[in-house]
Amino acid sequence: MKTIDRILHTIKREGAVTAKQLADDLSITTMGARQHLQSLEEDGILSFHDVKVKVGRPTRHWSLTKQGHSQFADRHSELTIQVMDAVEHIFGKEGLAKVAAEREAQTLSIYQKALSGFSGIEEKLYALVKLREREGYMAELEKTEQGFTLIENHCPICKAATRCPNLCQSELNVFQHLLGHDYQIVRQEHIIQGERRCTYLITKVK
């Protein structure tokens, strides 16, 4: 993977970063990282904001612009929107809801088979992360004092989900079915609401 692509993937996963953080993560010089960042900023892919520190000059933090986020795949988005428009035009909103429900059922079936060999919650979640990672969600899992946080740094169906919010609810439904009633899942961050990623807090029901 080219250095620029590695930089973009790092910022996509981690959010705003400094040139030094990037240099350390990617094993390149700080000057080299800064040059790449400035070039991407000139192309409209990155923007920066300066954070004041107690001593010395402000620290510059770099993040993706809207154009930068668009560098990542949104699978067949335009075709998907056209198909959804056609379904709603012919069959109405109920027809579109049925399409979302069918996709949910198919996704749940596939995931259930993939997770059937895992028993503990942690094993299931790591297996789920691998599934979502393969589908382009840039997924990861964090263990916290409360339980677990499932993080998805990218949504490959973002435009479709914006057009049909039922798809987002379907994702929550699938996760809940997979983990069962012993666990509660709450979406805390949401890409289509303008946040940089989707996060789900997973806690054991008391």
BAMIBA-479668 format. One record per residue: x negated, y negated, z of N, C-alpha, C in turn; residue in one letter. Coordinates in nm, 2 decimals, padded with zeros to 4 digits. Each point is the difference from the previous one (the first is absolute). Layout:
N
(vexvex (X, Y, Z), (X, Y, Z), (X, Y, Z), 'a')
...
This chain:
206
(vexvex (-00.08, 00.12, 00.00), (00.08, -00.12, 00.00), (-00.09, -00.12, 00.00), 'm')
(vexvex (00.03, -00.10, -00.08), (-00.07, -00.12, -00.01), (00.01, -00.08, 00.13), 'k')
(vexvex (-00.11, -00.09, 00.02), (00.00, -00.07, 00.13), (00.13, -00.09, 00.01), 't')
(vexvex (00.04, -00.07, -00.11), (00.12, -00.08, 00.01), (00.12, 00.08, 00.04), 'i')
(vexvex (00.01, 00.12, -00.06), (00.12, 00.08, 00.04), (-00.01, 00.05, 00.14), 'd')
(vexvex (-00.12, 00.03, 00.05), (-00.01, 00.03, 00.14), (00.03, -00.11, 00.09), 'r')
(vexvex (-00.03, -00.12, -00.04), (00.03, -00.12, 00.08), (00.15, -00.02, 00.01), 'i')
(vexvex (00.07, 00.01, -00.12), (00.14, -00.01, 00.00), (00.07, 00.10, 00.08), 'l')
(vexvex (-00.04, 00.13, -00.01), (00.06, 00.10, 00.08), (-00.02, -00.02, 00.15), 'h')
(vexvex (-00.12, -00.05, 00.04), (-00.03, -00.02, 00.14), (00.10, -00.11, 00.05), 't')
(vexvex (00.01, -00.11, -00.07), (00.09, -00.11, 00.04), (00.14, 00.04, 00.00), 'i')
(vexvex (00.04, 00.09, -00.09), (00.14, 00.05, -00.01), (00.03, 00.08, 00.13), 'k')
(vexvex (-00.10, 00.08, 00.04), (00.03, 00.08, 00.12), (-00.02, -00.07, 00.13), 'r')
(vexvex (-00.09, -00.09, 00.01), (-00.04, -00.07, 00.13), (00.06, -00.14, 00.01), 'e')
(vexvex (00.05, -00.06, -00.10), (00.04, -00.14, 00.01), (-00.11, -00.09, -00.01), 'g')
(vexvex (00.01, -00.12, 00.05), (-00.10, -00.11, -00.02), (-00.14, 00.05, 00.06), 'a')
(vexvex (-00.10, -00.02, -00.07), (-00.14, 00.04, 00.04), (-00.10, -00.11, -00.03), 'v')
(vexvex (-00.11, 00.00, 00.07), (-00.11, -00.09, -00.02), (-00.10, 00.06, -00.10), 't')
(vexvex (-00.09, -00.08, -00.06), (-00.10, 00.05, -00.08), (-00.09, 00.10, 00.07), 'a')
(vexvex (-00.03, -00.03, 00.13), (-00.09, 00.09, 00.08), (00.07, 00.13, 00.03), 'k')
(vexvex (00.13, 00.00, 00.03), (00.07, 00.13, 00.02), (-00.01, 00.08, -00.13), 'q')
(vexvex (00.03, -00.06, -00.11), (-00.01, 00.07, -00.13), (-00.14, 00.06, -00.02), 'l')
(vexvex (-00.10, -00.08, 00.02), (-00.14, 00.04, -00.02), (-00.03, 00.12, 00.08), 'a')
(vexvex (00.04, 00.00, 00.13), (-00.02, 00.11, 00.09), (00.08, 00.13, -00.04), 'd')
(vexvex (00.12, -00.02, -00.04), (00.09, 00.11, -00.04), (-00.06, 00.07, -00.13), 'd')
(vexvex (-00.04, -00.08, -00.09), (-00.04, 00.05, -00.14), (-00.15, 00.01, -00.02), 'l')
(vexvex (-00.08, -00.03, 00.11), (-00.14, 00.02, -00.01), (-00.06, -00.09, -00.11), 's')
(vexvex (00.04, -00.12, -00.01), (-00.06, -00.10, -00.10), (-00.04, -00.12, 00.08), 'i')
(vexvex (-00.07, -00.09, -00.06), (-00.05, -00.12, 00.07), (00.12, -00.10, 00.02), 't')
(vexvex (-00.01, -00.08, 00.10), (00.10, -00.10, 00.02), (00.01, -00.10, -00.11), 't')
(vexvex (-00.11, -00.04, -00.06), (-00.01, -00.09, -00.11), (00.08, 00.07, -00.12), 'm')
(vexvex (-00.03, 00.13, -00.02), (00.07, 00.07, -00.11), (00.15, 00.00, 00.02), 'g')
(vexvex (00.04, 00.03, 00.12), (00.14, 00.00, 00.03), (00.07, -00.13, -00.02), 'a')
(vexvex (-00.07, -00.11, 00.04), (00.05, -00.13, -00.01), (00.01, -00.04, -00.15), 'r')
(vexvex (-00.09, 00.04, -00.08), (00.01, -00.03, -00.15), (00.12, 00.07, -00.06), 'q')
(vexvex (00.02, 00.12, 00.03), (00.11, 00.08, -00.05), (00.13, -00.07, 00.05), 'h')
(vexvex (00.01, -00.04, 00.12), (00.12, -00.06, 00.06), (00.03, -00.13, -00.07), 'l')
(vexvex (-00.10, -00.08, -00.02), (00.02, -00.13, -00.07), (00.05, 00.02, -00.15), 'q')
(vexvex (-00.06, 00.10, -00.06), (00.04, 00.03, -00.14), (00.15, 00.04, -00.01), 's')
(vexvex (00.04, 00.09, 00.10), (00.14, 00.04, 00.01), (00.09, -00.11, 00.03), 'l')
(vexvex (-00.05, -00.10, 00.08), (00.08, -00.11, 00.04), (00.03, -00.09, -00.13), 'e')
(vexvex (-00.11, -00.02, -00.08), (00.01, -00.07, -00.12), (00.10, 00.06, -00.10), 'e')
(vexvex (00.01, 00.13, 00.01), (00.09, 00.07, -00.09), (00.15, 00.00, 00.05), 'd')
(vexvex (00.02, -00.05, 00.12), (00.13, -00.01, 00.06), (00.04, 00.13, 00.07), 'g')
(vexvex (-00.09, 00.09, 00.02), (00.03, 00.13, 00.07), (-00.01, -00.01, 00.15), 'i')
(vexvex (-00.09, -00.09, 00.05), (-00.02, -00.01, 00.14), (00.02, -00.15, 00.04), 'l')
(vexvex (00.03, -00.02, 00.12), (00.01, -00.14, 00.06), (-00.07, 00.01, 00.14), 's')
(vexvex (-00.03, -00.11, 00.06), (-00.07, 00.00, 00.13), (00.06, -00.10, 00.09), 'f')
(vexvex (-00.03, 00.02, 00.13), (00.03, -00.10, 00.10), (-00.11, 00.00, 00.10), 'h')
(vexvex (-00.03, -00.11, 00.05), (-00.11, -00.01, 00.10), (00.05, 00.00, 00.14), 'd')
(vexvex (-00.07, 00.07, 00.09), (00.04, 00.01, 00.14), (-00.11, -00.06, 00.08), 'v')
(vexvex (00.04, -00.09, 00.09), (-00.10, -00.07, 00.08), (-00.05, 00.09, 00.11), 'k')
(vexvex (-00.13, -00.01, 00.02), (-00.06, 00.08, 00.11), (-00.07, -00.10, 00.10), 'v')
(vexvex (-00.03, 00.05, 00.12), (-00.05, -00.09, 00.10), (-00.13, -00.06, -00.03), 'k')
(vexvex (-00.09, 00.08, -00.07), (-00.13, -00.05, -00.03), (-00.03, 00.02, -00.15), 'v')
(vexvex (-00.05, -00.10, -00.07), (-00.03, 00.01, -00.14), (00.11, -00.03, -00.09), 'g')
(vexvex (-00.02, 00.03, -00.13), (00.10, -00.03, -00.10), (00.12, 00.09, 00.00), 'r')
(vexvex (00.11, -00.04, -00.05), (00.12, 00.09, 00.00), (-00.03, 00.13, -00.08), 'p')
(vexvex (00.07, 00.10, 00.04), (-00.02, 00.13, -00.07), (00.11, 00.01, -00.11), 't')
(vexvex (-00.05, 00.04, -00.12), (00.09, 00.00, -00.12), (00.06, 00.15, -00.01), 'r')
(vexvex (00.13, 00.00, -00.01), (00.07, 00.13, -00.01), (00.07, 00.01, -00.14), 'h')
(vexvex (-00.02, 00.11, -00.06), (00.05, 00.02, -00.14), (00.12, 00.10, 00.00), 'w')
(vexvex (00.10, -00.03, -00.08), (00.11, 00.09, -00.01), (00.06, 00.00, -00.15), 's')
(vexvex (00.08, 00.09, -00.03), (00.06, 00.01, -00.13), (00.11, -00.10, -00.02), 'l')
(vexvex (00.00, -00.05, -00.12), (00.11, -00.09, -00.05), (00.11, 00.09, -00.05), 't')
(vexvex (00.11, -00.06, -00.04), (00.11, 00.08, -00.07), (-00.06, 00.07, -00.12), 'k')
(vexvex (-00.08, -00.07, -00.08), (-00.06, 00.05, -00.12), (-00.10, 00.12, 00.04), 'q')
(vexvex (-00.06, -00.02, 00.12), (-00.09, 00.11, 00.04), (00.07, 00.12, 00.04), 'g')
(vexvex (00.12, -00.01, 00.06), (00.08, 00.12, 00.04), (00.05, 00.07, -00.13), 'h')
(vexvex (00.02, -00.08, -00.10), (00.05, 00.06, -00.13), (-00.10, 00.08, -00.07), 's')
(vexvex (-00.13, 00.00, 00.04), (-00.10, 00.08, -00.05), (00.02, 00.15, 00.03), 'q')
(vexvex (00.08, 00.02, 00.10), (00.02, 00.14, 00.04), (00.13, 00.06, -00.06), 'f')
(vexvex (00.00, 00.12, -00.03), (00.10, 00.06, -00.08), (00.14, -00.01, 00.06), 'a')
(vexvex (00.10, -00.04, -00.07), (00.14, 00.01, 00.03), (00.06, 00.09, -00.10), 'd')
(vexvex (00.01, 00.13, 00.02), (00.02, 00.10, -00.10), (00.12, -00.03, -00.09), 'r')
(vexvex (-00.03, -00.02, -00.13), (00.10, -00.02, -00.10), (00.11, -00.09, 00.04), 'h')
(vexvex (-00.04, -00.11, 00.06), (00.10, -00.09, 00.07), (00.10, -00.06, -00.10), 's')
(vexvex (-00.04, -00.05, -00.11), (00.09, -00.06, -00.09), (00.10, 00.10, -00.06), 'e')
(vexvex (-00.04, 00.12, -00.03), (00.09, 00.10, -00.05), (00.09, 00.04, 00.10), 'l')
(vexvex (-00.05, 00.01, 00.13), (00.09, 00.04, 00.11), (00.11, -00.10, 00.02), 't')
(vexvex (-00.03, -00.13, 00.00), (00.10, -00.10, 00.01), (00.10, 00.00, -00.11), 'i')
(vexvex (-00.04, 00.02, -00.12), (00.09, 00.01, -00.11), (00.10, 00.12, 00.01), 'q')
(vexvex (-00.06, 00.11, 00.05), (00.09, 00.12, 00.02), (00.10, -00.03, 00.11), 'v')
(vexvex (-00.04, -00.06, 00.11), (00.09, -00.03, 00.11), (00.10, -00.10, -00.04), 'm')
(vexvex (-00.03, -00.10, -00.08), (00.10, -00.09, -00.06), (00.10, 00.07, -00.08), 'd')
(vexvex (-00.05, 00.10, -00.08), (00.09, 00.07, -00.09), (00.10, 00.09, 00.08), 'a')
(vexvex (-00.06, 00.06, 00.11), (00.09, 00.09, 00.08), (00.11, -00.08, 00.07), 'v')
(vexvex (-00.04, -00.12, 00.05), (00.10, -00.09, 00.07), (00.10, -00.05, -00.10), 'e')
(vexvex (-00.05, -00.03, -00.12), (00.10, -00.06, -00.10), (00.10, 00.11, -00.04), 'h')
(vexvex (-00.04, 00.12, -00.01), (00.09, 00.11, -00.05), (00.08, 00.06, 00.12), 'i')
(vexvex (-00.07, 00.02, 00.11), (00.07, 00.07, 00.11), (00.03, -00.08, 00.13), 'f')
(vexvex (-00.04, -00.13, -00.01), (00.02, -00.09, 00.12), (-00.10, 00.03, 00.11), 'g')
(vexvex (00.02, -00.08, 00.11), (-00.09, 00.01, 00.11), (00.01, 00.14, 00.07), 'k')
(vexvex (00.11, 00.06, -00.01), (00.01, 00.14, 00.06), (-00.08, 00.09, -00.07), 'e')
(vexvex (-00.01, -00.01, -00.14), (-00.09, 00.08, -00.08), (-00.14, -00.02, 00.04), 'g')
(vexvex (-00.04, -00.12, 00.02), (-00.14, -00.03, 00.04), (-00.03, 00.06, 00.13), 'l')
(vexvex (00.09, -00.01, 00.09), (-00.02, 00.06, 00.14), (-00.01, 00.15, -00.01), 'a')
(vexvex (00.07, 00.06, -00.09), (-00.01, 00.15, -00.02), (-00.14, 00.04, -00.05), 'k')
(vexvex (-00.05, -00.09, -00.09), (-00.13, 00.03, -00.05), (-00.11, 00.00, 00.11), 'v')
(vexvex (00.01, -00.11, 00.09), (-00.09, -00.01, 00.11), (00.02, 00.12, 00.10), 'a')
(vexvex (00.12, 00.04, 00.02), (00.03, 00.11, 00.09), (-00.06, 00.13, -00.06), 'a')
(vexvex (00.01, 00.02, -00.13), (-00.06, 00.12, -00.06), (-00.15, 00.00, 00.01), 'e')
(vexvex (-00.06, -00.11, -00.03), (-00.15, -00.02, 00.02), (-00.04, 00.04, 00.14), 'r')
(vexvex (00.08, -00.05, 00.10), (-00.03, 00.03, 00.14), (00.00, 00.15, 00.03), 'e')
(vexvex (00.11, 00.06, -00.06), (00.01, 00.15, 00.03), (-00.11, 00.07, -00.06), 'a')
(vexvex (-00.04, -00.03, -00.12), (-00.11, 00.06, -00.07), (-00.14, -00.02, 00.07), 'q')
(vexvex (-00.02, -00.12, 00.05), (-00.12, -00.03, 00.07), (-00.01, 00.07, 00.13), 't')
(vexvex (00.11, 00.01, 00.07), (00.01, 00.07, 00.13), (-00.03, 00.15, -00.02), 'l')
(vexvex (00.05, 00.06, -00.11), (-00.02, 00.14, -00.02), (-00.15, 00.03, -00.03), 's')
(vexvex (-00.06, -00.09, -00.08), (-00.14, 00.02, -00.03), (-00.09, -00.02, 00.12), 'i')
(vexvex (00.03, -00.10, 00.08), (-00.08, -00.02, 00.12), (00.02, 00.11, 00.11), 'y')
(vexvex (00.13, 00.05, 00.01), (00.02, 00.11, 00.09), (-00.08, 00.12, -00.03), 'q')
(vexvex (-00.01, 00.03, -00.13), (-00.08, 00.12, -00.04), (-00.15, -00.02, 00.03), 'k')
(vexvex (-00.04, -00.13, -00.03), (-00.14, -00.03, 00.02), (-00.04, 00.01, 00.15), 'a')
(vexvex (00.09, -00.04, 00.09), (-00.02, -00.01, 00.14), (00.04, 00.13, 00.08), 'l')
(vexvex (00.05, 00.10, -00.07), (00.05, 00.12, 00.07), (-00.10, 00.08, 00.07), 's')
(vexvex (-00.13, -00.02, -00.03), (-00.10, 00.08, 00.07), (-00.06, -00.07, 00.12), 'g')
(vexvex (00.06, -00.12, 00.03), (-00.06, -00.08, 00.11), (00.11, -00.01, 00.11), 'f')
(vexvex (-00.05, 00.01, 00.13), (00.09, 00.00, 00.11), (00.00, -00.12, 00.09), 's')
(vexvex (-00.12, -00.04, 00.04), (00.00, -00.12, 00.09), (00.02, -00.13, -00.08), 'g')
(vexvex (00.04, -00.10, 00.08), (00.04, -00.13, -00.06), (-00.13, -00.06, -00.07), 'i')
(vexvex (-00.11, 00.01, 00.06), (-00.12, -00.06, -00.06), (-00.04, 00.06, -00.13), 'e')
(vexvex (00.01, 00.14, 00.00), (-00.03, 00.07, -00.12), (00.09, -00.04, -00.11), 'e')
(vexvex (00.13, -00.01, 00.03), (00.10, -00.03, -00.10), (-00.03, -00.14, -00.06), 'k')
(vexvex (-00.03, -00.10, 00.09), (-00.02, -00.13, -00.04), (-00.12, -00.01, -00.09), 'l')
(vexvex (-00.11, 00.07, 00.03), (-00.12, -00.01, -00.08), (00.03, 00.07, -00.14), 'y')
(vexvex (00.08, 00.10, 00.00), (00.04, 00.06, -00.13), (00.08, -00.09, -00.08), 'a')
(vexvex (00.09, -00.07, 00.07), (00.09, -00.10, -00.07), (-00.09, -00.11, -00.06), 'l')
(vexvex (-00.10, -00.05, 00.08), (-00.09, -00.10, -00.05), (-00.07, 00.04, -00.13), 'v')
(vexvex (-00.04, 00.13, -00.01), (-00.07, 00.05, -00.12), (00.10, 00.00, -00.12), 'k')
(vexvex (00.12, 00.04, 00.03), (00.11, -00.01, -00.11), (00.02, -00.14, -00.05), 'l')
(vexvex (00.01, -00.09, 00.09), (00.03, -00.14, -00.04), (-00.13, -00.06, -00.06), 'r')
(vexvex (-00.11, 00.04, 00.04), (-00.13, -00.05, -00.06), (-00.01, 00.04, -00.15), 'e')
(vexvex (00.04, 00.13, -00.02), (00.00, 00.05, -00.14), (00.10, -00.07, -00.09), 'r')
(vexvex (00.11, -00.05, 00.06), (00.10, -00.07, -00.07), (-00.03, -00.15, -00.02), 'e')
(vexvex (-00.11, -00.05, 00.05), (-00.04, -00.14, -00.02), (00.03, -00.10, 00.11), 'g')
(vexvex (00.04, 00.05, 00.12), (00.04, -00.09, 00.10), (-00.12, -00.05, 00.09), 'y')
(vexvex (-00.12, 00.04, -00.03), (-00.12, -00.04, 00.08), (00.03, 00.02, 00.15), 'm')
(vexvex (00.05, 00.12, 00.03), (00.05, 00.02, 00.14), (-00.11, 00.04, 00.09), 'a')
(vexvex (00.02, -00.03, 00.13), (-00.09, 00.04, 00.11), (00.08, 00.01, 00.13), 'e')
(vexvex (-00.06, 00.06, 00.10), (00.07, 00.03, 00.12), (-00.08, -00.05, 00.12), 'l')
(vexvex (00.06, -00.08, 00.09), (-00.07, -00.04, 00.12), (00.07, 00.05, 00.12), 'e')
(vexvex (-00.08, 00.06, 00.10), (00.05, 00.04, 00.12), (00.00, -00.11, 00.10), 'k')
(vexvex (00.11, -00.03, 00.07), (00.01, -00.11, 00.09), (00.05, 00.05, 00.14), 't')
(vexvex (00.00, -00.09, 00.09), (00.05, 00.03, 00.14), (00.15, 00.04, -00.01), 'e')
(vexvex (00.07, -00.06, -00.09), (00.14, 00.02, -00.01), (00.03, 00.13, -00.08), 'q')
(vexvex (-00.08, 00.04, -00.09), (00.02, 00.11, -00.08), (-00.09, 00.00, -00.12), 'g')
(vexvex (00.06, -00.02, -00.12), (-00.07, -00.01, -00.12), (00.05, -00.11, -00.09), 'f')
(vexvex (-00.09, -00.06, -00.08), (00.04, -00.09, -00.10), (-00.04, 00.05, -00.14), 't')
(vexvex (00.10, 00.02, -00.08), (-00.02, 00.03, -00.14), (-00.01, -00.13, -00.08), 'l')
(vexvex (-00.11, -00.01, -00.07), (-00.03, -00.12, -00.07), (-00.01, 00.03, -00.15), 'i')
(vexvex (00.07, -00.09, -00.08), (00.00, 00.02, -00.15), (-00.04, -00.14, -00.05), 'e')
(vexvex (-00.13, -00.01, -00.05), (-00.05, -00.12, -00.05), (00.04, -00.04, -00.14), 'n')
(vexvex (00.07, 00.09, -00.07), (00.05, -00.03, -00.13), (00.13, 00.07, -00.02), 'h')
(vexvex (00.09, -00.06, -00.08), (00.12, 00.07, -00.04), (00.01, 00.01, -00.15), 'c')
(vexvex (-00.01, 00.12, -00.05), (00.00, 00.02, -00.15), (00.14, -00.01, -00.06), 'p')
(vexvex (00.10, -00.01, 00.09), (00.14, -00.02, -00.05), (00.06, -00.14, 00.04), 'i')
(vexvex (-00.09, -00.09, 00.03), (00.04, -00.13, 00.06), (00.11, -00.07, -00.08), 'c')
(vexvex (-00.02, -00.02, -00.13), (00.09, -00.07, -00.08), (00.14, 00.08, -00.01), 'k')
(vexvex (-00.01, 00.13, 00.00), (00.13, 00.08, 00.00), (00.07, -00.02, 00.13), 'a')
(vexvex (-00.08, 00.00, 00.11), (00.06, -00.01, 00.13), (00.06, -00.14, 00.02), 'a')
(vexvex (-00.06, -00.10, -00.06), (00.05, -00.14, 00.01), (00.13, 00.00, -00.07), 't')
(vexvex (00.01, 00.07, -00.12), (00.13, 00.00, -00.08), (00.10, 00.08, 00.07), 'r')
(vexvex (-00.04, 00.11, 00.07), (00.09, 00.09, 00.07), (-00.05, 00.03, 00.14), 'c')
(vexvex (00.04, -00.08, 00.10), (-00.04, 00.02, 00.14), (00.03, 00.13, 00.06), 'p')
(vexvex (00.09, 00.08, -00.06), (00.03, 00.13, 00.05), (-00.12, 00.09, 00.00), 'n')
(vexvex (-00.09, -00.03, -00.10), (-00.12, 00.08, -00.01), (-00.09, -00.01, 00.13), 'l')
(vexvex (00.00, -00.12, 00.06), (-00.08, -00.02, 00.12), (00.07, 00.08, 00.12), 'c')
(vexvex (00.13, -00.01, 00.00), (00.07, 00.07, 00.11), (-00.01, 00.15, -00.02), 'q')
(vexvex (-00.01, 00.05, -00.12), (-00.02, 00.14, -00.03), (-00.14, 00.05, 00.06), 's')
(vexvex (-00.10, -00.09, -00.01), (-00.13, 00.04, 00.05), (00.01, 00.02, 00.15), 'e')
(vexvex (00.07, -00.09, 00.07), (00.02, 00.02, 00.15), (00.08, 00.13, 00.03), 'l')
(vexvex (00.10, 00.02, -00.08), (00.08, 00.12, 00.02), (-00.08, 00.13, -00.02), 'n')
(vexvex (-00.09, 00.00, -00.10), (-00.08, 00.12, -00.02), (-00.10, 00.02, 00.11), 'v')
(vexvex (-00.06, -00.11, 00.05), (-00.09, 00.02, 00.11), (00.07, 00.05, 00.13), 'f')
(vexvex (00.12, -00.06, 00.02), (00.08, 00.04, 00.12), (00.03, 00.15, -00.01), 'q')
(vexvex (00.05, 00.05, -00.11), (00.04, 00.14, -00.02), (-00.12, 00.09, 00.02), 'h')
(vexvex (-00.12, -00.04, -00.05), (-00.12, 00.08, 00.01), (-00.04, 00.02, 00.15), 'l')
(vexvex (00.01, -00.11, 00.07), (-00.05, 00.00, 00.14), (00.10, 00.05, 00.10), 'l')
(vexvex (00.13, -00.01, -00.03), (00.10, 00.05, 00.09), (00.05, -00.10, 00.10), 'g')
(vexvex (00.10, 00.03, 00.08), (00.06, -00.09, 00.09), (-00.09, -00.03, 00.13), 'h')
(vexvex (-00.11, 00.08, 00.01), (-00.08, -00.03, 00.12), (-00.09, -00.12, -00.02), 'd')
(vexvex (00.00, -00.06, -00.12), (-00.08, -00.11, -00.03), (00.08, -00.12, -00.06), 'y')
(vexvex (-00.03, -00.12, 00.04), (00.06, -00.12, -00.06), (-00.10, -00.06, -00.09), 'q')
(vexvex (00.05, -00.05, -00.12), (-00.09, -00.07, -00.09), (00.06, -00.14, -00.03), 'i')
(vexvex (-00.08, -00.10, 00.02), (00.04, -00.14, -00.02), (-00.10, -00.07, -00.10), 'v')
(vexvex (00.06, -00.05, -00.10), (-00.09, -00.08, -00.10), (-00.03, -00.13, 00.07), 'r')
(vexvex (-00.13, -00.04, 00.01), (-00.04, -00.12, 00.06), (-00.04, -00.11, -00.10), 'q')
(vexvex (-00.07, 00.05, -00.10), (-00.04, -00.10, -00.11), (00.06, 00.06, -00.13), 'e')
(vexvex (00.03, -00.10, -00.10), (00.07, 00.04, -00.12), (-00.05, -00.08, -00.12), 'h')
(vexvex (-00.06, 00.07, -00.09), (-00.05, -00.07, -00.12), (00.10, -00.08, -00.07), 'i')
(vexvex (00.12, 00.05, -00.02), (00.09, -00.08, -00.08), (00.06, -00.12, 00.07), 'i')
(vexvex (-00.04, -00.01, 00.13), (00.04, -00.12, 00.07), (-00.12, -00.10, 00.01), 'q')
(vexvex (-00.10, 00.03, -00.08), (-00.11, -00.10, -00.01), (-00.12, 00.04, 00.08), 'g')
(vexvex (00.00, 00.11, 00.07), (-00.11, 00.04, 00.08), (-00.10, 00.08, -00.08), 'e')
(vexvex (-00.12, 00.01, 00.04), (-00.10, 00.06, -00.09), (00.00, 00.15, 00.00), 'r')
(vexvex (00.08, 00.06, 00.09), (00.00, 00.15, 00.01), (00.13, 00.04, 00.07), 'r')
(vexvex (00.03, 00.13, -00.01), (00.11, 00.05, 00.08), (-00.06, 00.08, 00.11), 'c')
(vexvex (00.06, -00.01, 00.12), (-00.05, 00.08, 00.12), (00.13, 00.05, 00.07), 't')
(vexvex (-00.02, 00.13, 00.05), (00.10, 00.07, 00.07), (-00.04, 00.04, 00.14), 'y')
(vexvex (00.06, -00.04, 00.10), (-00.03, 00.04, 00.14), (00.07, 00.13, 00.03), 'l')
(vexvex (-00.07, 00.10, 00.04), (00.06, 00.13, 00.02), (-00.02, 00.04, 00.15), 'i')
(vexvex (00.11, 00.01, 00.08), (-00.01, 00.02, 00.14), (00.09, 00.12, 00.04), 't')
(vexvex (-00.03, 00.07, 00.10), (00.08, 00.11, 00.05), (00.12, -00.05, 00.08), 'k')
(vexvex (00.11, 00.05, -00.03), (00.12, -00.04, 00.07), (00.00, 00.06, 00.14), 'v')
(vexvex (00.03, -00.09, 00.10), (-00.01, 00.04, 00.14), (00.13, 00.06, 00.04), 'k')
